[in-house]
Amino acid sequence: MRSNILLGLSFLLMVAALYLVFIYVPTEKEMGIVQRIFYLMVPMGWLALLAFLIVFIGSILYLVKRESRWDILAHSSAEVGIVFTTLTLIVGSIWAKPVWGVWWTWEPRLTSTLVLWLIYVAYLMVRSLAADESQGARFAAVVGIIGFIDIPIVVLATTLWRGMHPGPIIFQGGLAPSMLLTLLVSIAAFTTLYFCLLGRRIGLREAEAEIRKMSQD
């Protein structure tokens, strides 16, 4: 019941966000229509960071308490995070082509985001290649904790180094009220979608664990 309510809320917020992005918000004067990708790229990037923060927390709790629920949380969040990080890189490349003239450039924000993606792909690979499930969970937890080091680098990349990527205009008052509203609704929509997907993935992993336990009895 609760998951259905969350799914419905996610759908309504996503419809509202799409309306604001493609109909309500004015077209930016300098970049033109391609700037509208901003309202999708930022929420996706935010969800990538949120997902891997949950992996970090879940990994620590698993190593401390050795309870499978924390491993399931971390593993599920890593899978969802990989999806949103992949989408961030793809959408960012689509935005970069008309604005920078290239699909990809090795500037700090893009490079650190790619490194983040590679770290958590390695997280999933460690699990799949481990000799047994508990060993894979332990090794993956270590990767999930160490990999979190890259998140502050991604966040601060435009501040620490000069690059082509725009700076933190959101926190500098660089958005008109209509643009800020559109961005906030889009972030809310994608965040709700993340928790919906995470809940569904956790449910599937718990069901798989139950089936394995029953088959061993």
C-alpha positions in Angstrom: 0.0 0.0 0.0 2.7 2.4 1.0 4.8 1.6 -2.1 1.7 2.2 -4.3 1.2 5.6 -2.7 4.8 6.5 -3.3 4.6 5.3 -6.9 1.5 7.5 -7.4 3.1 10.5 -5.9 6.2 9.9 -8.1 4.0 9.8 -11.2 2.2 13.0 -10.3 5.4 14.9 -9.5 7.0 13.6 -12.7 4.0 14.8 -14.8 4.2 18.2 -13.1 8.0 18.4 -13.6 7.6 17.6 -17.3 4.9 20.2 -17.7 7.1 22.9 -16.0 10.2 21.9 -18.0 8.7 21.8 -21.5 5.8 24.2 -21.3 5.9 26.6 -18.3 9.5 27.7 -17.8 10.9 30.3 -20.3 13.6 29.4 -22.8 17.0 30.6 -21.6 18.3 33.4 -23.9 21.9 32.4 -24.4 21.7 28.6 -24.6 18.3 28.3 -26.1 16.1 25.2 -25.8 19.0 22.9 -25.0 19.2 24.6 -21.6 16.0 22.7 -20.6 18.1 19.5 -20.3 19.5 21.3 -17.1 16.2 20.5 -15.3 16.8 16.8 -15.9 20.6 16.6 -15.6 20.8 18.2 -12.2 18.2 16.0 -10.5 19.8 12.9 -12.1 23.2 14.0 -10.8 21.7 14.6 -7.4 20.2 11.1 -7.3 23.5 9.6 -8.2 25.1 11.2 -5.2 22.2 10.4 -2.9 22.2 6.8 -4.0 25.9 6.4 -3.2 25.5 8.1 0.1 23.0 5.4 1.0 25.5 2.8 -0.2 28.1 4.4 2.1 25.9 4.3 5.1 24.5 0.9 4.4 28.1 -0.5 3.9 29.3 0.9 7.2 26.3 -0.5 9.1 26.7 -3.9 7.4 30.4 -4.2 8.5 29.5 -3.1 12.0 26.3 -5.1 12.6 26.7 -7.9 10.0 22.9 -7.8 9.4 21.9 -8.7 5.8 19.3 -5.9 5.6 22.0 -3.3 5.5 23.8 -5.1 2.7 20.5 -5.4 0.8 20.0 -1.6 1.2 23.5 -0.8 0.0 23.4 -3.3 -2.9 20.0 -2.0 -4.1 21.0 1.6 -3.8 24.2 0.9 -5.8 22.1 -0.6 -8.6 19.8 2.4 -8.8 22.7 4.8 -8.4 24.5 3.2 -11.4 21.4 3.7 -13.5 21.1 7.4 -12.6 24.9 8.0 -13.0 24.7 6.5 -16.4 21.8 8.7 -17.4 23.6 11.7 -16.0 26.7 11.0 -18.2 24.5 10.5 -21.3 22.3 13.6 -20.7 25.4 15.6 -19.9 26.9 14.6 -23.2 23.8 15.6 -25.1 23.9 19.0 -23.4 27.7 19.4 -24.0 27.5 18.8 -27.8 25.6 22.0 -28.7 27.1 24.1 -25.9 30.8 23.1 -25.9 30.9 21.6 -29.4 32.0 18.2 -28.2 30.2 15.2 -26.8 32.9 14.7 -24.2 35.8 16.6 -22.7 38.1 15.6 -19.8 37.1 18.5 -17.6 37.0 18.0 -13.7 33.3 17.5 -13.1 32.8 15.1 -16.0 35.9 13.2 -15.3 35.2 12.8 -11.5 31.6 11.7 -12.3 33.0 9.0 -14.7 35.4 7.8 -12.0 32.4 7.6 -9.6 30.5 5.5 -12.2 33.5 3.2 -12.6 33.9 2.7 -8.8 30.4 1.5 -8.4 30.5 -0.7 -11.4 33.5 -2.2 -9.7 31.3 -2.5 -6.5 28.8 -4.7 -8.5 31.6 -6.7 -10.1 33.2 -7.5 -6.8 29.9 -9.0 -5.6 29.4 -11.1 -8.7 33.0 -12.4 -8.8 33.3 -13.3 -5.1 33.6 -16.9 -4.0 30.5 -16.7 -1.8 27.8 -14.2 -1.0 29.0 -13.1 2.4 32.5 -12.6 1.2 31.2 -10.5 -1.8 29.1 -8.4 0.6 32.1 -7.7 2.8 34.4 -6.8 -0.1 31.7 -4.7 -1.8 31.1 -2.8 1.5 34.7 -1.8 1.6 34.5 -0.6 -2.0 31.3 1.3 -1.2 33.0 3.1 1.7 36.2 3.9 -0.1 34.3 5.0 -3.2 32.4 7.6 -1.3 35.7 9.7 -1.2 35.0 10.6 -4.8 31.6 12.2 -4.0 33.0 15.4 -2.4 35.4 15.6 -5.4 32.4 15.6 -7.8 30.5 18.2 -5.8 33.5 20.5 -5.4 35.1 20.0 -8.8 33.9 23.3 -10.3 35.1 25.1 -7.2 38.5 23.5 -6.8 39.5 23.4 -10.4 38.9 25.6 -13.5 36.8 23.8 -16.0 34.2 24.2 -18.7 31.4 23.1 -16.5 29.2 25.9 -15.1 29.7 26.8 -11.4 27.1 26.4 -8.6 24.7 29.0 -10.1 21.8 27.5 -8.0 23.4 28.8 -4.8 24.5 32.1 -6.3 21.0 33.4 -7.1 21.6 32.8 -10.8 18.2 31.3 -11.5 14.9 33.2 -12.2 12.1 32.2 -9.8 10.3 30.2 -12.5 13.5 28.3 -13.3 14.2 27.6 -9.6 10.6 26.4 -9.1 11.0 24.1 -12.1 14.3 22.7 -10.9 13.0 22.1 -7.3 9.9 20.3 -8.6 12.0 18.2 -10.9 14.4 17.3 -8.0 11.4 16.3 -5.8 10.0 14.2 -8.7 13.3 12.3 -9.3 14.0 11.9 -5.5 10.5 10.3 -5.0 11.2 8.1 -8.0 14.5 7.0 -6.5 12.9 6.0 -3.2 10.2 4.2 -5.1 12.7 2.2 -7.2 14.9 1.6 -4.1 11.9 0.2 -2.2 11.0 -2.1 -5.1 14.5 -3.4 -5.5 14.9 -4.0 -1.7 11.6 -6.0 -1.9 12.9 -8.1 -4.7 16.2 -8.8 -3.0 14.4 -9.8 0.3 12.2 -12.2 -1.7 15.3 -13.7 -3.4 16.9 -14.2 0.1 13.8 -15.9 1.3 13.7 -18.3 -1.7 17.4 -19.1 -1.2 16.8 -19.8 2.5 13.8 -22.1 1.7 15.7 -24.0 -0.9 18.5 -24.7 1.6 16.1 -26.0 4.3 
